[in-house]
Amino acid sequence: LYVTHDQVEAMTLAQRMVVMNAGRVEQIGAPLEVYARPASTFVAAFIGSPPMNLIPRERDGRRVLLGIRPEHLEPCAVAEAMLNADIDLIEPLGADTLVYGHLDGQGTRIAARLHGSATARAGRLPLRYRPDDAHYFDAASGTRLA
């Protein structure tokens, strides 16, 4: 048994990991399983850097949080946009560029990891994602729905 608060260390060393929140077990599983299918918004926000975006939405008449990892967002044409971000911070990292902003009409913060040497600038950025990369959580409890 090895205890760490460093998520990178846990992801690289563990064969199985336990994510705890205030003394409660949130999820147990292999690191990639926990990353790919977080059981709650706590796990989704804790594992990953930058953490998963959690966006308030309505789905089938109920309030949910749409979870999208920053690396699953990509710039697109305005007509293809699933999200519109107003970018206010750009971090060129060499192979990737991190962009941060807020969603159109909301105060919700969003981060996107743009692959390659993408040219990013402040302002409106239309984004899309594959539906298979979407995670849904109950807005009240934070538990995974799909």
C-alpha positions, 0 to 999 in steps of 0.5 A: 500500500502506497499513499500519495496526494500526487495524482501523477505519481499515483497514475504512473506507479499504481496497478490499482488505485483508490481515490478518496474524498474527505475519508470516503472512497470515491472510486477504486480501479486501474489508473486508466479506468479511473481516468477514462470513466470517473465515478463522480465529479470529484474524481473527474476534477481530481484526476487529469491536468488540467482537470475535466471540464464540468459544464452545466447542461440539461439532458432528458429533463434533468440537470446534469454536468457534461464532462469533457477532458481538455484533450478531447476538445478541438477547434472547428468551424463555427457551424460545427461548434458544440461549445463556444469558448471566449479564450482569455489565457494561452499557454504554449507548451511546445507540442501542445497549447493549453487555452483557457476561457469561459463558455459563451453566455456562462461563467463556466470556465473551460480548458482545452489542450490543442494538439500540435503547434496550434496557433491560438489567440484570445477571443472566440474559439468554436470547439467540438468533441466526439460524443463518445468522449462525453461524460454525464454526471448528476448535477446535485450528487455528482455521481456518474450517469453514463 
